[in-house]
């Protein structure tokens, strides 16, 4: 008790404490600058160097493009310093005068509405695909990836139809049989070994020619009729509907496949009627007259869309357990990755026709599109294979334990996860392909940059700043498209990796 009684009483303040100074701001722009740019002597030096570099780059660029630029004029004299008596920047009247050439190339002026309509249809079909919550994704994808290329071809190229699937299949089979007969007859005139191979080939060609004789008669009857396109379309529809009914087990399993097929052929008939494909169609505009942004978009979009299935097939083939498929995939990928794109374009344009049969020709733009799709597909295959290797083996083993087949396991479980992992790599390949379209000028296709170089030859706009203005304008166009692809890929990546957000 004595010890407790000796404890000193607690201190009680009887005066108000002075307020403390306000705390240092730790959030907002000031805190960000202090923490990221000026938090150490090294960062302070780097920040100052970066600001100086930006100043020496951005200020002259803005001055050239905007401040000292010439905005109105009708010829080169309006963009000369001697005429304006001041420093002259970008000559934007040059871009205004050549804008149609940059977009359409040498496409005929009265027919340019077809290019505008193609661009509008592509935008209307593409935008719903890019919006995640837009309905009817399957129908929209089918229209964009299947129907739109056909409609775009007849809009841009023009021309009509002389038949449909029955006539086309008969012509294809007749050509193949004719090639077999020609090869067999040439071998039959050679040595003993050649004769032993040539006679069976010739006999096979003769037997096949007898088998397709009814088809040839049907093709000739369709061609002799007054409406070959509509009659052939009707026969094709009847054959397709019969096959759908037979393969789907009849009408007992529902009429949805039948309704889809009827809707497909009604859509084909509508396109034929609107574009008058049964009457010759629109006037033909050869691909040599295409150019500018039109060629750039056609080549890049076709290359991107066409390279994806090729890349997926090659990536799966390289992982296949079947030696023949694996060896073919490896050889294909290594060959196409081992040659530059310029070589591919040159070979597809100038060398490939030498290896084709005499009467068989392929349009120059089509050859370029095929070469670019195969080239990009080989690169995409390795990107996709990296994503496939990132998927744990347990995923496929669990699917097998549930009784799923290889194709269901790949299509529903493995491949969606692999593609999600490689979105940055795929989009990087797409951006590189979009910029590499400028190489088609080596094979006499005037893309956006090709049209720009052709515009420089106009003496009416020959000024010291025309060159820099043109490249600045095309650079902005390329940047807008590439930046849009990059930002959308980040959006898709963020949305598909919602489970990893922190």
Secondary structure, DSSP 8 states (H G I E B T S, - for coil): -HHHHTS-------S-----------SHHHHHHHHHTSSSHHHHHHHHHHHHHHHHHHHHHHIIIIIS-B---SSGGGG-HHHHTS----BHHHHHHHHHHHHHTT--GGGHHHHHHHHHHHHHHHHHHHSTT-S-HHHHHHIIIIIHHHHHHHHHT-B--S--HHHHHHHHHHHHHHHHHHHHHHHHTS-HHHHHHHHHHHHHHHHHHHHTHHHHHHHHHHHHSS-HHHHHHHHHHHHHHHHHHHHTTSGGG-SHHHHHHHHHHHHHHHHHHHHTGGGT-B----GGG--BHHHHHHHHHHHHHHHHHHHHHHHHHHT-SSHHHHHHHHHHHHHHHTS-HHHHHHIIIIIHHHHS-TT----HHHHHHHHHHHHHHHHHHHHHHHHHHTS-HHHHHHHHHTT--HHHHIIIIIHHHHHHHTHHHHHHHHHHHHHHGGGGGGGT--BHHHHHHHHHT-GGG--TTHHHHHHHHHHHHHHHHHHHHHHHHHHHHHHHTGGG--
